[in-house]
């Protein structure tokens, strides 16, 4: 997953979305170093929130508000 983020997403994004991808990579690295799945929950939350924000889904459940992209979107709209 880390390589996919680095090779297939990061080269094509900037700003808050790039920051979110960097955070996801850091959490994956943390998980690998600590041999813990706990940081991967954070990765899931990032992609969950991005899915809702970027695809314009109505918020009908849990929204973690953990992304820079969400913060940017709130200011822009």
Secondary structure per residue as TSV (DSSP state, phi and psi in degrees):
chain	resnum	aa	ss	phi	psi
A	1	X	-	360.0	-41.0
A	2	X	H	-58.5	-46.2
A	3	X	H	-64.0	-37.6
A	4	X	H	-62.9	-43.7
A	5	X	I	-62.1	-47.0
A	6	X	I	-66.9	-38.4
A	7	X	I	-96.9	-28.5
A	8	X	I	-109.8	-14.1
A	9	X	I	-118.2	-55.8
A	10	X	G	-53.2	-39.9
A	11	X	G	-63.9	-15.8
A	12	X	G	-111.4	4.1
A	13	X	-	-126.2	161.3
A	14	X	-	-146.3	-179.0
A	15	X	H	61.2	-140.3
A	16	X	H	-64.1	-32.8
A	17	X	H	-67.1	-38.7
A	18	X	H	-63.5	-41.0
A	19	X	H	-60.9	-39.8
A	20	X	H	-65.0	-38.3
A	21	X	H	-66.9	-38.3
A	22	X	H	-64.4	-39.4
A	23	X	H	-64.4	-42.4
A	24	X	H	-61.3	-43.5
A	25	X	H	-63.1	-41.9
A	26	X	H	-61.9	-38.7
A	27	X	H	-69.9	-36.7
A	28	X	H	-64.2	-45.5
A	29	X	H	-58.7	-43.2
A	30	X	H	-61.2	-41.6
A	31	X	H	-63.4	-42.8
A	32	X	H	-67.2	-39.1
A	33	X	H	-70.9	-38.1
A	34	X	H	-90.8	-10.7
A	35	X	T	58.4	36.3
A	36	X	-	-122.1	145.4
A	37	X	S	-86.9	-9.9
A	38	X	H	-54.7	-47.5
A	39	X	H	-62.5	-24.8
A	40	X	H	-69.0	-24.1
A	41	X	H	-62.1	-37.3
A	42	X	H	-65.7	-38.2
A	43	X	H	-63.0	-44.2
A	44	X	H	-59.9	-42.9
A	45	X	H	-64.1	-38.8
A	46	X	H	-60.3	-51.1
A	47	X	H	-70.3	-31.1
A	48	X	H	-61.8	-50.3
A	49	X	H	-65.7	-38.7
A	50	X	H	-64.3	-38.5
A	51	X	H	-58.7	-46.4
A	52	X	H	-66.9	-47.9
A	53	X	H	-65.6	-50.3
A	54	X	H	-77.1	-24.7
A	55	X	H	-99.3	0.1
A	56	X	T	68.1	25.9
A	57	X	-	-69.3	145.7
A	58	X	-	-71.0	139.5
A	59	X	-	-75.5	107.5
A	60	X	-	-120.9	10.5
A	61	X	S	-158.3	-143.5
A	62	X	-	-74.2	132.4
A	63	X	-	-132.1	122.4
A	64	X	-	-85.0	-20.7
A	65	X	-	55.2	45.8
A	66	X	-	-107.9	5.0
A	67	X	-	-111.0	149.5
A	68	X	H	-68.5	-30.5
A	69	X	H	-63.4	-40.9
A	70	X	H	-62.6	-44.4
A	71	X	H	-59.6	-45.3
A	72	X	H	-61.7	-44.8
A	73	X	H	-61.3	-40.4
A	74	X	H	-63.6	-38.4
A	75	X	H	-71.5	-34.9
A	76	X	H	-78.2	-21.2
A	77	X	-	-118.1	360.0
